[in-house]
Amino acid sequence: MGLPEGPARPPLMLPKAAFLLLWLFLLPCISILTPPLPRVFLSFEDLQESGSFQHYGLADRAADCRILHMDEDQDRMYVGCKDHALSLDLSNITQDPLQVFCPASPSKIQECQMAGKDPTHGCGNFIRVLQPYNRTHLFMCGSGAYSPVCIYVNRGRRPEEQVFHIDRQTESGKGRCSFNPQVNTVSVMINQELFSGVYIDFMATDAAIFRSLTRRNAVRSDQHNSKWLS
């Protein structure tokens, strides 16, 4: 038999002044600590020689991969980059990725170049939002050559189906993805409602948190108030 429990002791509480003095005493010690170093450091050449990874490239030019989403149910990794989205098999890295090609429209690319934007690093469809919409589809948005667009991608219900293709026509990505691909977009999907932290105008002056893809009214944070994003 265990010992009977006695009355619970109240938690030890430091007075605010004592807590402040303790913090001021520890602060110099914390500031002089060196940042942690990785236990193993490999250069790209060392990694190639190890033979422990599979290298994959879309083309001889940079793909600008910035957005990743891991699907634990299907054991796949989805990657968003310039004009493409990839679906990689995490259980077999030697298998070629599935991919969808989703470039910006030629007219938008032409308008982007006429506006003086960088044709290589700006006038393309850079995928910056990649969220699971339901059990079979992803919701994906890109910069669309400074005219954001979104699409639904069918990823299949089971991994053995090897399904990965665009399933619906494009729709506006304003308020969901930033115009400028160099400006990050933060997003999360909750109950098929998309919450995005974006600059919603061409000049990147109006920062907002936006709720879209909803049966309720679309809402946003205060206009021209970057404190919400900061």
Secondary structure, 3 states (H helix, E strand, C coil): CCCCCCCCCCCCCCCHHHHHHHHHHHHHHHHCCCCCCCCCCCCHHHHHHHCCCCCCCCCCCCCCCCEEEEECCCCEEEEEEECEEEEEECCCCCCCCEEEECCCCHHHHHHHHHCCCCCCCCCCCEEEEEEECCCCEEEEEECCCCCCEEEEEECCCCHHHCCCEECCCCEECCCCCCCCCCCCCEEEEECCEEEEEEECCCCCCCEEEEEECCCCCCEECCCCCCCCCC
